[in-house]
Amino acid sequence: MLDKSRYIVDGKVKRDRIVADIKRGRIDKNDILELDKIPEVREEYFESEKLKKIDKSSWNNKYLDELSLVSVSESFGKEYLLYLRDVAEYVIASEKKKENTNKLIKGLLIGAVIVLLIILAIAFFGAKAKKETVSVASVQLAQNTYLCLVKVLN
């Protein structure tokens, strides 16, 4: 439920607060339509320029910031607020998708590093164990050769 007292303080509409909450995803389409029914909010509507919508592929944080500034200072109205909400929803969803992708990539990289460390550890300790085996075999070969020489010489 929309808290109207957050946006109307001492009889004055807090346009910046409305726009900031839309930008952050705190106000949805239904809330904007509810705000539109409040006479004080409707009295604050003004439009210094016509809303220029751009292609969705160009929607990003920079565009959202620009649109937010225009919504507060140049064109505060239902149409602008609804469009701002559409852009904000898209940008928020895109950021979450990027964040999830980054988490997945980090997880895969961490997993790959762990696997690489395990392989290196196996190779290192395997070589060390093999070296010890070779050393033991060399010692036994030397002992056997010595014993053979002793027997031959006796």
HELIX and SHEET records of a PDB file:
HELIX    1   1 LYS A    4  TYR A    7  1                                   4    
HELIX    2   2 ARG A   15  LYS A   23  1                                   9    
HELIX    3   3 LYS A   29  ASP A   36  1                                   8    
HELIX    4   4 PRO A   39  GLU A   44  1                                   6    
HELIX    5   5 LYS A   56  SER A   58  5                                   3    
HELIX    6   6 ASN A   61  SER A   73  1                                  13    
HELIX    7   7 LYS A   78  LEU A  153  1                                  76    
SHEET    1   A 2 ILE A   8  VAL A   9  0                                        
SHEET    2   A 2 LYS A  12  VAL A  13 -1                                        
SHEET    1   B 2 PHE A  46  GLU A  47  0                                        
SHEET    2   B 2 SER A  75  PHE A  76 -1                                        
END                                                                             
